[in-house]
Amino acid sequence: MKPPRKSPAPSQEPSRTSRTHLPELDAWLRGGCALTVAGVAAYASYVHQRTFALQGGADPISASLWPLSVDGLLLLATAALLRQTRTGTHHAHRLVWLSFLLGIAVSLAANIAAAPTPAWKPVLVAGWPPVALLLSVELLAHLPTNTPGPIRTRETTAKTKRASAQDDPLLTQARQIDARHRELHQRPVPTETLRKELRIGASRARQLNSRLREGGGDTDSAHGTRTRADQHGRDRSG
């Protein structure tokens, strides 16, 4: 009788794919919530400021445009503060902060002034939209723009391996032995010589030799430069 065939192990690709898409789904969810809060707050702030402008004697068209100048200035100042770097001048830094403080002060004052009565509940309802709008814009600005996928992870792993190879002290010693062997015998160092010189195992010696062959261009160029320099020195002495 033939032994029963073992059923193949279930593939792990679906779980990996789901784990990869989870951060993206989380970022989209947070971004959608922040945009919803920002839209509701912007609408409420616009209505309150338009009412305030009408009460201040502005015509309907000017009253409809006035909230855009206030909240627009506040949003621009907030974006400038979030992206400001040390290379900016001190005057530009003060101008951004002045615009931010003026925008938040005027927006809060206009919203609070549009409250029907000076009680704390109407004042809280009228004064909350500009604060919510400001915080939602900052949350949107701090959302992650991308998540590391499988390709980026492989690139990072490859870079880490290259960095560890450059920092390997045995590899530095192997390069020196290889350069000395090339000068004496005019050929690359054998794996067995590396094993004996460095007192390491055969597998480790083969790994170092393969790395030397990968970066053999640098060793050959350095060897050629030294050979030409020695030849030039011998010609001059002769």
Backbone as JSON, one array per atom type, in Angstrom:
{
  "sequence": "MKPPRKSPAPSQEPSRTSRTHLPELDAWLRGGCALTVAGVAAYASYVHQRTFALQGGADPISASLWPLSVDGLLLLATAALLRQTRTGTHHAHRLVWLSFLLGIAVSLAANIAAAPTPAWKPVLVAGWPPVALLLSVELLAHLPTNTPGPIRTRETTAKTKRASAQDDPLLTQARQIDARHRELHQRPVPTETLRKELRIGASRARQLNSRLREGGGDTDSAHGTRTRADQHGRDRSG",
  "N": [[0.84, -1.21, 0.0], [0.38, 2.21, -0.74], [1.7, 4.93, 1.11], [-0.42, 7.27, 2.77], [-0.96, 10.42, 1.28], [0.36, 13.44, 2.46], [-1.51, 16.26, 3.38], [-1.14, 19.43, 1.85], [0.46, 22.14, 3.5], [-1.41, 24.9, 4.74], [-1.41, 27.94, 2.94], [0.38, 30.89, 3.83], [0.04, 33.31, 2.72], [-2.48, 34.8, 2.56], [-2.86, 35.68, 5.24], [-0.57, 37.22, 5.58], [-1.06, 39.2, 3.68], [-3.36, 40.38, 4.73], [-2.32, 41.39, 7.13], [-0.6, 43.25, 6.06], [-2.34, 45.07, 4.88], [-3.73, 46.08, 7.02], [-2.5, 48.37, 8.47], [-2.81, 50.28, 6.4], [-5.6, 50.4, 6.13], [-6.23, 51.37, 8.66], [-5.03, 53.9, 8.56], [-6.54, 55.09, 6.49], [-9.05, 55.07, 7.73], [-8.7, 56.73, 9.99], [-8.01, 59.08, 8.66], [-10.41, 59.57, 7.24], [-12.21, 60.0, 9.38], [-11.06, 62.29, 10.56], [-11.33, 64.1, 8.43], [-14.12, 64.24, 8.28], [-14.79, 65.39, 10.78], [-13.44, 67.82, 10.45], [-14.87, 68.9, 8.28], [-17.51, 69.21, 9.34], [-16.97, 70.96, 11.47], [-15.91, 73.14, 10.06], [-18.13, 73.96, 8.56], [-19.98, 74.69, 10.63], [-18.52, 76.74, 11.87], [-18.35, 78.52, 9.74], [-21.05, 79.27, 9.39], [-21.6, 80.55, 11.85], [-19.75, 82.66, 11.79], [-20.61, 84.04, 9.53], [-23.11, 84.9, 10.37], [-22.25, 86.62, 12.39], [-20.88, 88.54, 10.84], [-23.01, 89.62, 9.35], [-24.44, 90.74, 11.45], [-22.64, 92.71, 12.07], [-22.95, 94.62, 10.1], [-22.23, 94.02, 7.47], [-22.73, 93.47, 3.95], [-24.75, 90.92, 2.27], [-23.1, 89.44, 0.41], [-20.43, 90.1, 1.17], [-20.56, 89.2, 3.79], [-20.79, 86.49, 3.34], [-18.29, 85.88, 2.3], [-16.48, 86.68, 4.21], [-15.98, 84.81, 6.43], [-14.31, 82.98, 5.12], [-11.9, 84.3, 4.8], [-11.02, 84.53, 7.43], [-10.92, 81.85, 8.6], [-9.43, 80.72, 6.56], [-6.95, 82.08, 6.74], [-6.21, 81.13, 9.26], [-5.92, 78.35, 8.78], [-3.85, 78.36, 6.9], [-1.75, 79.45, 8.46], [-1.56, 77.46, 10.39], [-0.73, 75.23, 8.85], [1.74, 76.24, 8.02], [3.09, 76.4, 10.46], [3.26, 73.69, 11.13], [4.95, 72.72, 9.17], [7.22, 74.15, 9.42], [10.71, 74.8, 9.42], [14.1, 74.86, 10.72], [15.52, 76.46, 9.05], [14.12, 78.73, 8.4], [13.7, 82.3, 8.64], [13.92, 84.53, 11.49], [12.1, 86.6, 11.4], [10.13, 85.61, 9.63], [9.23, 83.46, 11.18], [8.05, 84.8, 13.36], [6.03, 86.15, 11.99], [4.41, 84.06, 11.08], [3.49, 82.99, 13.52], [2.11, 85.23, 14.48], [0.07, 85.45, 12.58], [-1.24, 83.04, 13.08], [-2.13, 83.35, 15.78], [-3.77, 85.63, 15.55], [-5.69, 84.67, 13.73], [-6.92, 82.52, 15.2], [-7.9, 83.97, 17.38], [-9.7, 85.86, 16.24], [-11.47, 84.12, 14.95], [-12.52, 82.62, 17.12], [-13.66, 84.71, 18.6], [-15.6, 85.7, 16.79], [-17.26, 83.47, 16.46], [-18.15, 83.02, 19.09], [-19.43, 85.44, 19.57], [-21.62, 85.16, 17.94], [-23.36, 83.62, 19.33], [-26.63, 82.99, 20.62], [-27.38, 83.75, 23.24], [-25.57, 84.96, 26.14], [-25.02, 82.76, 27.8], [-23.35, 79.84, 29.23], [-23.69, 77.44, 27.82], [-24.68, 78.07, 25.1], [-22.43, 79.58, 24.38], [-20.36, 77.69, 24.49], [-21.23, 75.9, 22.51], [-21.09, 77.58, 20.28], [-18.42, 78.35, 20.28], [-16.91, 76.03, 19.98], [-16.58, 74.96, 17.24], [-14.34, 76.35, 15.76], [-12.13, 75.49, 17.28], [-12.3, 72.68, 17.05], [-11.95, 72.48, 14.28], [-9.32, 73.41, 13.98], [-7.85, 71.48, 15.47], [-8.49, 69.12, 14.07], [-7.3, 69.63, 11.59], [-4.6, 69.64, 12.33], [-4.37, 66.96, 13.16], [-4.79, 65.67, 10.72], [-2.52, 66.54, 9.39], [-0.53, 65.17, 10.74], [-0.9, 62.52, 10.12], [0.32, 59.3, 9.05], [1.97, 59.09, 5.91], [2.64, 56.94, 4.26], [2.99, 53.35, 4.34], [5.33, 50.81, 5.26], [5.83, 48.44, 2.81], [6.08, 45.04, 1.47], [8.12, 45.21, -0.51], [9.6, 47.48, 0.22], [10.45, 46.58, 2.7], [12.15, 44.47, 1.99], [14.12, 45.93, 0.63], [15.12, 47.46, 2.74], [16.15, 45.41, 4.36], [18.16, 44.43, 2.67], [19.88, 46.66, 2.54], [20.62, 46.76, 5.22], [22.05, 44.36, 5.42], [24.19, 44.94, 3.68], [25.37, 47.04, 5.09], [26.15, 45.73, 7.44], [27.99, 43.99, 6.36], [30.0, 45.75, 5.56], [30.87, 46.64, 8.02], [32.11, 44.44, 9.09], [34.73, 43.09, 10.86], [36.34, 40.88, 10.2], [36.05, 40.79, 7.45], [37.48, 43.03, 6.67], [40.09, 42.29, 7.42], [40.29, 40.09, 5.73], [40.33, 41.36, 3.24], [42.8, 42.64, 3.39], [44.53, 40.43, 3.5], [43.95, 39.31, 1.02], [44.83, 41.36, -0.7], [47.6, 41.33, -0.13], [48.2, 38.74, -0.97], [47.68, 38.91, -3.69], [49.67, 40.68, -4.49], [51.95, 39.11, -4.09], [51.5, 36.68, -5.5], [50.03, 37.27, -7.75], [47.32, 36.64, -8.11], [43.94, 35.96, -6.94], [43.27, 35.39, -3.44], [43.13, 32.08, -2.15], [40.37, 30.17, -0.75], [41.1, 28.37, 1.23], [43.49, 29.46, 2.17], [42.56, 31.8, 3.34], [41.05, 30.63, 5.39], [43.05, 29.44, 6.98], [44.67, 31.65, 7.64], [42.95, 33.41, 9.03], [41.94, 31.7, 10.88], [39.38, 30.4, 10.93], [36.2, 28.76, 10.28], [35.4, 26.57, 7.46], [33.04, 27.22, 6.05], [32.63, 29.87, 6.82], [34.94, 30.99, 5.75], [34.48, 30.57, 3.01], [32.28, 32.27, 2.72], [33.42, 34.8, 3.23], [35.24, 34.89, 1.13], [33.54, 34.93, -1.08], [32.37, 37.42, -0.7], [34.61, 38.99, -1.05], [35.02, 38.55, -3.76], [32.73, 39.73, -4.78], [33.21, 42.44, -4.25], [35.48, 42.75, -5.75], [36.35, 44.58, -7.62], [37.21, 46.93, -6.38], [39.41, 45.98, -4.95], [41.05, 45.09, -7.04], [41.5, 47.49, -8.42], [42.82, 48.98, -6.48], [45.06, 47.36, -6.12], [46.16, 47.55, -8.68], [46.79, 50.27, -8.77], [48.75, 50.44, -6.78], [50.66, 48.77, -7.93], [51.36, 50.17, -10.27], [52.39, 52.44, -9.09], [54.63, 51.38, -7.74], [56.08, 50.46, -9.94], [56.61, 52.88, -11.23], [58.23, 54.06, -9.32], [60.45, 52.33, -9.39], [61.33, 52.8, -11.99], [62.15, 55.44, -11.82], [64.19, 55.25, -9.96], [65.93, 53.63, -11.33]],
  "CA": [[0.0, 0.0, 0.0], [1.09, 3.49, -0.75], [1.38, 5.75, 2.3], [-1.32, 8.39, 2.45], [-0.3, 11.7, 1.01], [0.12, 14.51, 3.44], [-2.15, 17.45, 2.81], [-0.2, 20.57, 1.86], [0.24, 23.13, 4.57], [-2.12, 26.09, 4.24], [-0.55, 29.07, 2.6], [0.35, 32.0, 4.77], [-0.05, 34.57, 2.01], [-3.63, 35.64, 2.91], [-2.67, 36.36, 6.52], [0.4, 38.29, 5.38], [-1.71, 40.3, 2.96], [-4.26, 41.08, 5.64], [-1.53, 42.18, 8.06], [-0.04, 44.38, 5.33], [-3.36, 46.06, 4.59], [-4.3, 46.64, 8.24], [-2.09, 49.76, 8.69], [-3.39, 51.16, 5.39], [-7.0, 50.59, 6.49], [-6.27, 52.23, 9.84], [-4.72, 55.27, 8.13], [-7.71, 55.6, 5.77], [-10.13, 55.28, 8.68], [-8.41, 57.94, 10.77], [-8.11, 60.23, 7.77], [-11.81, 59.85, 6.97], [-12.81, 60.6, 10.58], [-10.56, 63.66, 10.71], [-11.96, 64.93, 7.4], [-15.52, 64.44, 8.65], [-14.81, 66.38, 11.86], [-13.05, 69.11, 9.9], [-15.96, 69.44, 7.46], [-18.6, 69.67, 10.2], [-16.51, 72.15, 12.2], [-15.79, 74.26, 9.12], [-19.49, 74.44, 8.23], [-20.54, 75.4, 11.77], [-17.77, 77.99, 12.03], [-18.74, 79.43, 8.65], [-22.39, 79.8, 9.66], [-21.51, 81.49, 12.96], [-19.03, 83.88, 11.37], [-21.46, 84.77, 8.58], [-24.09, 85.59, 11.19], [-21.54, 87.72, 13.05], [-20.61, 89.57, 9.84], [-24.28, 90.28, 9.06], [-24.75, 91.6, 12.59], [-21.7, 93.84, 12.05], [-23.29, 95.57, 9.06], [-21.74, 93.64, 6.15], [-23.77, 93.05, 3.0], [-24.78, 89.44, 2.2], [-21.96, 88.85, -0.3], [-19.25, 90.25, 2.02], [-20.72, 88.33, 4.95], [-20.54, 85.11, 2.91], [-16.87, 85.7, 2.02], [-15.65, 87.05, 5.36], [-15.46, 83.65, 7.18], [-13.23, 82.31, 4.39], [-10.64, 85.0, 5.07], [-10.58, 84.25, 8.81], [-10.5, 80.46, 8.73], [-8.36, 80.46, 5.59], [-5.7, 82.53, 7.34], [-5.89, 80.22, 10.36], [-5.45, 77.09, 8.23], [-2.53, 78.6, 6.31], [-0.78, 79.6, 9.53], [-1.38, 76.15, 11.02], [0.1, 74.42, 7.95], [3.1, 76.77, 8.05], [3.71, 76.01, 11.73], [3.54, 72.26, 11.12], [6.03, 72.41, 8.22], [8.31, 75.11, 9.59], [12.02, 74.23, 9.71], [15.05, 75.78, 11.33], [16.13, 77.34, 8.06], [13.35, 79.95, 8.26], [14.21, 83.45, 9.36], [13.19, 84.86, 12.71], [10.96, 87.45, 11.01], [9.08, 84.73, 9.09], [8.68, 82.7, 12.29], [7.13, 85.68, 14.11], [4.87, 86.44, 11.15], [3.54, 82.88, 11.08], [2.83, 82.92, 14.82], [1.15, 86.33, 14.57], [-1.09, 85.08, 11.77], [-1.95, 81.98, 13.77], [-2.82, 83.88, 16.96], [-4.85, 86.5, 15.08], [-6.74, 83.84, 13.14], [-7.67, 81.81, 16.22], [-8.61, 84.95, 18.22], [-10.84, 86.4, 15.5], [-12.43, 83.04, 14.72], [-13.2, 82.35, 18.38], [-14.5, 85.86, 18.96], [-16.75, 85.77, 15.9], [-18.16, 82.35, 16.76], [-18.78, 83.23, 20.39], [-20.34, 86.57, 19.46], [-22.82, 84.75, 17.23], [-24.22, 82.85, 20.23], [-27.89, 83.73, 20.86], [-27.37, 84.31, 24.59], [-24.23, 84.84, 26.73], [-24.9, 81.65, 28.75], [-22.18, 79.02, 28.93], [-24.0, 76.42, 26.82], [-24.57, 78.62, 23.75], [-21.05, 80.0, 24.11], [-19.59, 76.48, 24.21], [-21.64, 75.39, 21.2], [-20.6, 78.47, 19.22], [-16.95, 78.47, 20.28], [-16.23, 74.78, 19.73], [-16.2, 74.65, 15.85], [-12.97, 76.7, 15.32], [-11.16, 74.64, 17.98], [-12.35, 71.36, 16.41], [-11.37, 72.61, 12.95], [-7.88, 73.52, 14.13], [-7.3, 70.2, 15.91], [-8.63, 68.13, 13.0], [-6.27, 69.92, 10.58], [-3.32, 69.16, 12.86], [-4.38, 65.5, 13.11], [-4.59, 65.28, 9.33], [-1.13, 66.8, 9.01], [0.35, 64.22, 11.4], [-1.18, 61.15, 9.71], [1.4, 58.72, 8.23], [1.7, 59.18, 4.48], [2.76, 55.62, 3.64], [3.36, 52.26, 5.23], [6.34, 49.97, 4.61], [5.32, 47.22, 2.2], [7.06, 43.97, 1.35], [9.28, 45.61, -1.31], [10.4, 48.37, 1.03], [11.07, 45.78, 3.75], [13.27, 43.75, 1.4], [15.18, 46.89, 0.38], [15.74, 47.79, 4.03], [16.95, 44.25, 4.77], [19.37, 44.38, 1.84], [20.77, 47.72, 3.0], [21.18, 46.36, 6.51], [23.08, 43.35, 5.18], [25.37, 45.59, 3.13], [26.04, 47.8, 6.14], [26.82, 44.79, 8.34], [29.16, 43.46, 5.66], [31.04, 46.76, 5.6], [31.36, 46.77, 9.39], [32.64, 43.15, 9.54], [36.2, 43.2, 10.98], [36.98, 39.79, 9.47], [36.1, 41.13, 6.03], [38.6, 43.97, 6.5], [41.31, 41.49, 7.45], [40.33, 39.27, 4.51], [40.77, 42.23, 2.13], [44.24, 42.84, 3.51], [45.19, 39.19, 3.11], [43.77, 39.16, -0.42], [45.72, 42.3, -1.37], [48.97, 40.84, 0.01], [48.35, 37.54, -1.8], [47.72, 39.36, -5.1], [50.98, 41.25, -4.75], [52.97, 38.06, -4.11], [51.24, 35.58, -6.44], [49.3, 37.8, -8.9], [46.03, 35.97, -8.24], [43.16, 36.12, -5.7], [43.6, 34.49, -2.35], [42.22, 30.92, -2.07], [39.55, 30.06, 0.46], [41.86, 27.64, 2.26], [44.44, 30.4, 2.77], [41.78, 32.64, 4.26], [40.68, 29.85, 6.57], [44.21, 29.26, 7.84], [45.15, 32.94, 8.13], [42.0, 33.97, 9.99], [41.59, 30.67, 11.86], [37.92, 30.33, 10.94], [35.68, 27.58, 9.63], [35.39, 26.56, 6.0], [31.88, 27.96, 5.54], [32.89, 31.31, 7.02], [35.97, 31.39, 4.79], [33.83, 30.67, 1.69], [31.44, 33.47, 2.71], [34.29, 35.97, 3.09], [35.81, 34.88, -0.22], [32.51, 35.38, -2.02], [32.25, 38.87, -0.54], [35.77, 39.6, -1.7], [34.82, 38.5, -5.21], [31.72, 40.73, -5.12], [33.87, 43.74, -4.25], [36.83, 42.58, -6.29], [36.78, 45.71, -8.42], [37.96, 47.85, -5.55], [40.7, 45.39, -4.63], [41.86, 45.09, -8.25], [41.92, 48.84, -8.74], [43.83, 49.38, -5.5], [46.27, 46.61, -6.43], [46.73, 48.11, -9.89], [47.37, 51.56, -8.45], [50.0, 50.21, -6.06], [51.63, 48.2, -8.86], [51.85, 51.23, -11.14], [53.24, 53.33, -8.29], [55.9, 50.71, -7.53], [56.81, 50.44, -11.2], [57.09, 54.23, -11.47], [59.35, 54.3, -8.4], [61.6, 51.59, -9.87], [61.85, 53.47, -13.18], [62.88, 56.64, -11.44], [65.45, 54.86, -9.29], [66.84, 53.09, -12.34]],
  "C": [[0.87, 1.25, 0.0], [0.72, 4.28, 0.49], [0.49, 6.9, 1.9], [-0.55, 9.69, 2.28], [-0.66, 12.72, 2.09], [-0.51, 15.7, 2.74], [-1.2, 18.63, 2.89], [-0.59, 21.56, 2.95], [-0.48, 24.33, 3.99], [-1.17, 27.24, 4.02], [-0.73, 30.2, 3.6], [0.17, 33.34, 4.07], [-1.27, 35.4, 2.38], [-3.44, 36.39, 4.23], [-1.65, 37.48, 6.39], [-0.22, 39.49, 4.69], [-2.62, 41.08, 3.88], [-3.49, 41.92, 6.63], [-0.93, 43.38, 7.36], [-1.07, 45.47, 5.13], [-3.97, 46.67, 5.86], [-3.83, 48.06, 8.53], [-2.68, 50.72, 7.68], [-4.86, 51.44, 5.71], [-7.14, 51.52, 7.7], [-6.0, 53.68, 9.47], [-5.9, 55.89, 7.38], [-8.86, 55.91, 6.72], [-9.92, 56.55, 9.49], [-8.49, 59.19, 9.91], [-9.55, 60.59, 7.45], [-12.51, 60.49, 8.16], [-12.36, 62.04, 10.76], [-11.16, 64.59, 9.67], [-13.42, 65.22, 7.72], [-15.64, 65.5, 9.75], [-14.45, 67.76, 11.33], [-14.16, 69.73, 9.06], [-17.11, 69.97, 8.3], [-18.21, 70.94, 10.94], [-16.4, 73.36, 11.28], [-17.16, 74.83, 8.76], [-20.08, 75.23, 9.39], [-19.84, 76.72, 12.01], [-18.15, 79.0, 10.95], [-20.1, 80.07, 8.93], [-22.34, 80.85, 10.77], [-20.82, 82.79, 12.55], [-19.84, 84.68, 10.35], [-22.54, 85.55, 9.33], [-23.47, 86.8, 11.89], [-21.27, 88.85, 12.07], [-21.88, 90.32, 9.46], [-24.68, 91.22, 10.2], [-23.83, 92.82, 12.63], [-21.94, 94.81, 10.93], [-22.78, 95.21, 7.69], [-22.89, 93.24, 5.25], [-23.71, 91.53, 2.84], [-23.59, 88.81, 1.49], [-20.69, 88.93, 0.56], [-19.34, 89.34, 3.24], [-20.49, 86.87, 4.59], [-19.05, 84.84, 2.66], [-15.99, 85.94, 3.24], [-15.16, 85.84, 6.16], [-14.32, 82.93, 6.47], [-11.89, 82.98, 4.64], [-10.11, 84.68, 6.46], [-10.07, 82.83, 8.94], [-9.42, 80.08, 7.73], [-7.0, 80.89, 6.11], [-5.26, 81.6, 8.46], [-5.33, 78.9, 9.84], [-4.07, 77.24, 7.59], [-1.45, 78.72, 7.38], [-0.51, 78.26, 10.23], [-0.49, 75.25, 10.16], [1.54, 74.91, 7.95], [3.81, 76.4, 9.34], [4.09, 74.54, 11.74], [4.72, 71.92, 10.22], [7.23, 73.33, 8.39], [9.59, 74.41, 10.0], [12.93, 75.29, 10.31], [15.67, 76.74, 10.34], [15.36, 78.64, 7.89], [13.92, 81.08, 9.1], [13.36, 83.73, 10.59], [11.97, 85.72, 12.39], [9.82, 86.59, 10.47], [8.43, 83.91, 10.2], [7.69, 83.55, 13.09], [5.88, 85.99, 13.3], [3.89, 85.27, 11.13], [2.78, 82.79, 12.41], [1.81, 84.04, 15.0], [-0.11, 86.02, 13.77], [-1.92, 84.0, 12.46], [-2.75, 82.52, 14.95], [-3.97, 84.81, 16.57], [-6.01, 85.69, 14.52], [-7.57, 83.13, 14.2], [-8.46, 82.77, 17.1], [-9.85, 85.48, 17.51], [-11.9, 85.33, 15.27], [-13.21, 82.71, 15.99], [-14.15, 83.49, 18.76], [-15.76, 85.93, 18.1], [-17.75, 84.66, 16.18], [-18.88, 82.56, 18.09], [-19.77, 84.39, 20.34], [-21.64, 86.22, 18.75], [-23.75, 83.91, 18.1], [-25.49, 83.64, 20.54], [-27.95, 84.39, 22.23], [-25.98, 84.13, 25.18], [-24.1, 83.73, 27.77], [-23.79, 80.7, 28.29], [-22.46, 77.95, 27.88], [-23.97, 76.97, 25.41], [-23.16, 79.06, 23.39], [-20.17, 78.79, 23.77], [-19.93, 75.92, 22.84], [-21.08, 76.25, 20.07], [-19.08, 78.51, 19.15], [-16.21, 77.19, 19.97], [-15.81, 74.56, 18.27], [-14.8, 75.1, 15.45], [-11.9, 75.86, 16.01], [-11.13, 73.25, 17.34], [-11.72, 71.39, 15.02], [-9.85, 72.65, 13.03], [-7.25, 72.18, 14.51], [-7.4, 69.13, 14.82], [-7.61, 68.37, 11.89], [-4.91, 69.43, 11.05], [-3.24, 67.63, 12.85], [-4.18, 65.0, 11.68], [-3.14, 65.47, 8.9], [-0.17, 65.78, 9.6], [0.04, 62.77, 11.03], [-0.02, 60.6, 8.9], [1.03, 58.71, 6.77], [1.78, 57.84, 3.78], [3.17, 54.62, 4.69], [4.37, 51.37, 4.53], [5.74, 48.68, 4.1], [6.4, 46.17, 2.11], [8.3, 44.39, 0.58], [10.19, 46.51, -0.49], [11.11, 47.6, 2.14], [12.27, 45.02, 3.2], [14.42, 44.7, 1.1], [15.9, 47.26, 1.67], [16.61, 46.65, 4.52], [18.24, 44.16, 3.98], [20.37, 45.45, 2.26], [21.41, 47.37, 4.33], [22.27, 45.32, 6.34], [24.34, 43.97, 4.61], [26.12, 46.37, 4.19], [26.78, 46.88, 7.11], [28.05, 44.18, 7.69], [30.32, 44.45, 5.68], [31.65, 46.89, 6.99], [31.98, 45.47, 9.91], [34.16, 43.27, 9.65], [36.92, 42.09, 10.24], [37.08, 40.08, 7.98], [37.23, 42.11, 5.75], [39.93, 43.22, 6.5], [41.44, 40.63, 6.2], [40.76, 40.1, 3.31], [42.28, 42.46, 2.19], [45.02, 41.6, 3.09], [45.1, 38.99, 1.6], [44.7, 40.11, -1.17], [47.18, 41.84, -1.29], [49.22, 39.61, -0.87], [48.42, 37.91, -3.28], [49.09, 39.94, -5.43], [52.06, 40.17, -4.89], [52.76, 37.06, -5.24], [50.45, 36.01, -7.67], [47.99, 37.06, -9.16], [45.27, 36.11, -6.92], [43.53, 35.07, -4.68], [42.64, 33.3, -2.35], [41.45, 30.9, -0.76], [40.3, 29.38, 1.58], [42.88, 28.55, 2.94], [43.73, 31.33, 3.74], [41.44, 31.89, 5.53], [41.85, 29.71, 7.54], [44.69, 30.58, 8.44], [44.25, 33.5, 9.23], [41.59, 32.98, 11.06], [40.08, 30.58, 12.07], [37.5, 29.04, 10.25], [35.63, 27.71, 8.12], [34.22, 27.35, 5.43], [32.07, 29.46, 5.68], [33.93, 31.82, 6.04], [35.38, 31.52, 3.39], [32.96, 31.92, 1.6], [32.29, 34.73, 2.53], [34.89, 36.04, 1.69], [34.8, 35.34, -1.26], [32.3, 36.89, -1.91], [33.44, 39.6, -1.16], [35.6, 39.61, -3.22], [33.76, 39.51, -5.64], [32.32, 42.12, -5.17], [35.26, 43.68, -4.81], [37.32, 43.74, -7.1], [37.61, 46.69, -7.64], [39.35, 47.3, -5.24], [41.63, 45.41, -5.84], [42.37, 46.47, -8.57], [43.0, 49.32, -7.77], [45.15, 48.67, -5.77], [46.96, 47.17, -7.67], [47.39, 49.45, -9.64], [48.71, 51.39, -7.74], [51.07, 49.66, -7.0], [52.21, 49.27, -9.76], [52.76, 52.18, -10.37], [54.6, 52.71, -8.04], [56.75, 50.7, -8.79], [57.39, 51.81, -11.52], [58.28, 54.55, -10.59], [60.59, 53.57, -8.87], [62.19, 52.24, -11.12], [62.66, 54.7, -12.82], [64.19, 56.3, -10.77], [66.45, 54.31, -10.28], [67.42, 54.18, -13.21]]
}
